[in-house]
Amino acid sequence: MSNHSPSEQSEAYIALGANLGDREQSLKEALTLLNAHEDIEVLRCSGVYETEPVGYLDQPNFLNMAAALRTSLLPEALLTVMLGIEDQLGRVREIQNGPRTVDLDLLWMDGQTIETPLLTLPHPRMLERAFVLFPLRDIVPQDEPSGLIERVTDALGKLDGREGIKLWTTSGWEGGFGHSAS
């Protein structure tokens, strides 16, 4: 169990992906909805990377990014908010690793280790996936205290599959509130 009190602030790292519809807009909407939650603040966002699908290959390329959040929510409560945002943005779960309007994964939260039916932290496959590691490298500070940057750097050094991932845009979200789509 966590020793965090509900009012204590944690830093969480999440991965975002989309490959249906307006992919970039879906990522921005997800970040805007996260940031609008009273217990969540989006601190930093990675660049957006276009990546080839993994697992189920007969689908469009993804846009992937990562974000650092500050939250007073406990990990399972944060994940529940994230799943609600996926639903709100039209996520349908029909094919494992299949196409989706938006996918939000909780990767890391202050180095906590959690194993419940709903959530495993750290995310069990995050260090195997270029589409997670490249965006994370953009936003995890060198002095991040829980050891995440060392894990990301080490995993990137072992990765063979650099092909299939390219930078799409350097900033997927600018705080998003002063701009309206025209």
C-alpha positions as CSV (number, residue, x, y, z in Angstrom):
1,M,0.0,0.0,0.0
2,S,1.0,3.6,-0.5
3,N,2.2,5.7,2.3
4,H,1.1,8.9,0.6
5,S,-1.6,10.9,2.3
6,P,-4.4,12.0,-0.2
7,S,-3.3,15.7,0.1
8,E,0.3,15.0,-0.7
9,Q,1.4,15.9,-4.2
10,S,3.0,13.2,-6.4
11,E,4.7,13.4,-9.8
12,A,3.3,10.9,-12.3
13,Y,4.5,10.1,-15.8
14,I,2.0,9.0,-18.4
15,A,2.1,7.9,-22.0
16,L,-0.4,9.0,-24.5
17,G,-1.1,7.5,-28.0
18,A,-3.7,7.9,-30.8
19,N,-4.1,6.4,-34.3
20,L,-7.7,7.1,-35.3
21,G,-9.3,10.3,-36.3
22,D,-7.4,13.6,-35.7
23,R,-4.6,12.0,-33.7
24,E,-2.9,15.2,-32.6
25,Q,-6.2,16.8,-31.6
26,S,-7.1,13.7,-29.5
27,L,-3.8,14.0,-27.6
28,K,-4.4,17.7,-26.9
29,E,-7.9,17.1,-25.8
30,A,-6.7,14.3,-23.4
31,L,-4.1,16.7,-21.9
32,T,-6.7,19.5,-21.6
33,L,-9.1,17.2,-19.8
34,L,-6.4,16.0,-17.4
35,N,-5.3,19.5,-16.7
36,A,-8.9,20.6,-16.1
37,H,-9.3,18.0,-13.3
38,E,-9.1,19.7,-9.9
39,D,-6.5,17.2,-8.6
40,I,-4.2,17.1,-11.7
41,E,-1.8,19.6,-13.2
42,V,0.0,18.9,-16.5
43,L,3.6,20.0,-15.7
44,R,5.6,19.1,-18.8
45,C,4.9,17.4,-22.2
46,S,7.2,15.7,-24.6
47,G,7.4,16.1,-28.3
48,V,5.0,14.1,-30.4
49,Y,6.4,11.1,-32.2
50,E,4.9,9.2,-35.1
51,T,5.4,5.5,-34.6
52,E,4.6,2.3,-36.4
53,P,2.1,0.0,-34.6
54,V,3.4,-2.8,-32.3
55,G,1.7,-6.1,-31.9
56,Y,-1.4,-5.8,-34.1
57,L,0.2,-4.4,-37.3
58,D,-2.8,-3.9,-39.6
59,Q,-3.7,-0.4,-38.4
60,P,-2.6,3.2,-39.0
61,N,0.6,4.7,-37.5
62,F,0.3,6.2,-34.0
63,L,1.2,9.6,-32.6
64,N,2.8,9.1,-29.1
65,M,3.9,11.4,-26.4
66,A,4.5,11.5,-22.7
67,A,3.5,14.0,-19.9
68,A,4.5,14.7,-16.4
69,L,1.6,15.4,-14.0
70,R,1.4,16.8,-10.5
71,T,-1.5,15.2,-8.6
72,S,-2.9,14.6,-5.2
73,L,-4.7,11.5,-6.4
74,L,-3.5,8.1,-5.4
75,P,-2.3,5.9,-8.4
76,E,-5.5,3.9,-8.9
77,A,-7.7,7.0,-8.6
78,L,-5.5,8.7,-11.3
79,L,-5.8,5.7,-13.5
80,T,-9.5,5.8,-13.1
81,V,-9.6,9.4,-14.2
82,M,-7.4,8.5,-17.2
83,L,-9.7,5.6,-18.2
84,G,-12.7,8.0,-18.0
85,I,-11.0,10.4,-20.3
86,E,-10.3,7.6,-22.8
87,D,-14.1,6.8,-22.7
88,Q,-15.0,10.4,-23.1
89,L,-12.8,10.7,-26.2
90,G,-14.4,7.6,-27.8
91,R,-11.9,4.8,-27.0
92,V,-13.4,1.4,-27.9
93,R,-11.6,-1.8,-26.8
94,E,-12.2,-4.4,-29.4
95,I,-8.8,-5.7,-30.5
96,Q,-5.8,-6.0,-28.0
97,N,-3.2,-3.5,-29.2
98,G,-5.7,-2.5,-31.9
99,P,-6.5,1.0,-33.2
100,R,-7.7,3.6,-30.8
101,T,-8.8,7.2,-30.7
102,V,-6.7,7.7,-27.6
103,D,-4.7,5.5,-25.1
104,L,-3.5,6.8,-21.8
105,D,-1.1,4.7,-19.7
106,L,0.1,5.4,-16.2
107,L,3.9,4.6,-16.3
108,W,5.5,5.8,-13.1
109,M,4.6,7.6,-9.9
110,D,7.3,8.6,-7.5
111,G,9.0,5.2,-8.0
112,Q,6.1,3.4,-6.3
113,T,5.7,-0.3,-6.9
114,I,2.1,-1.4,-7.1
115,E,0.5,-4.7,-8.1
116,T,-3.3,-4.7,-8.1
117,P,-5.9,-6.1,-10.5
118,L,-6.3,-2.6,-12.0
119,L,-2.8,-1.3,-12.0
120,T,0.9,-2.4,-12.1
121,L,3.5,0.2,-11.4
122,P,6.0,0.8,-12.8
123,H,4.3,-0.1,-16.1
124,P,5.5,-3.6,-16.9
125,R,6.5,-2.9,-20.6
126,M,7.5,0.7,-20.5
127,L,11.2,0.0,-20.7
128,E,10.8,-2.2,-23.8
129,R,9.0,0.4,-26.0
130,A,10.7,3.0,-28.1
131,F,7.4,4.9,-28.4
132,V,7.4,5.3,-24.6
133,L,11.1,5.8,-24.0
134,F,11.8,8.6,-26.5
135,P,9.0,10.8,-25.2
136,L,9.9,10.1,-21.6
137,R,13.5,11.1,-22.3
138,D,12.1,14.5,-23.3
139,I,10.5,15.3,-20.0
140,V,12.2,13.4,-17.2
141,P,14.7,15.8,-15.5
142,Q,18.3,14.6,-14.9
143,D,17.8,15.2,-11.2
144,E,14.4,13.3,-10.9
145,P,14.8,11.7,-7.5
146,S,13.1,8.3,-7.9
147,G,15.6,6.8,-10.5
148,L,13.4,7.0,-13.6
149,I,15.9,8.9,-15.8
150,E,18.6,6.2,-15.1
151,R,16.1,3.5,-16.1
152,V,15.1,5.3,-19.3
153,T,18.7,6.1,-20.4
154,D,19.7,2.5,-19.7
155,A,16.8,1.1,-21.6
156,L,17.3,3.4,-24.6
157,G,20.9,2.2,-24.8
158,K,19.7,-1.4,-25.1
159,L,17.0,-0.7,-27.7
160,D,17.6,-2.0,-31.2
161,G,14.3,-0.7,-32.8
162,R,15.0,2.9,-33.4
163,E,13.4,2.7,-36.9
164,G,9.7,3.1,-37.0
165,I,9.8,6.2,-34.7
166,K,10.2,9.8,-35.8
167,L,9.6,13.2,-34.3
168,W,6.3,14.6,-35.5
169,T,6.3,18.0,-33.6
170,T,8.4,19.3,-30.8
171,S,5.4,20.3,-28.6
172,G,2.1,18.5,-28.5
173,W,0.5,20.9,-26.1
174,E,1.2,24.5,-25.1
175,G,-1.1,24.6,-22.1
176,G,-3.8,24.7,-24.7
177,F,-6.1,27.1,-23.1
178,G,-5.5,30.4,-24.9
179,H,-6.0,28.8,-28.4
180,S,-9.1,27.7,-30.1
181,A,-9.1,25.6,-33.2
182,S,-10.2,27.7,-36.2
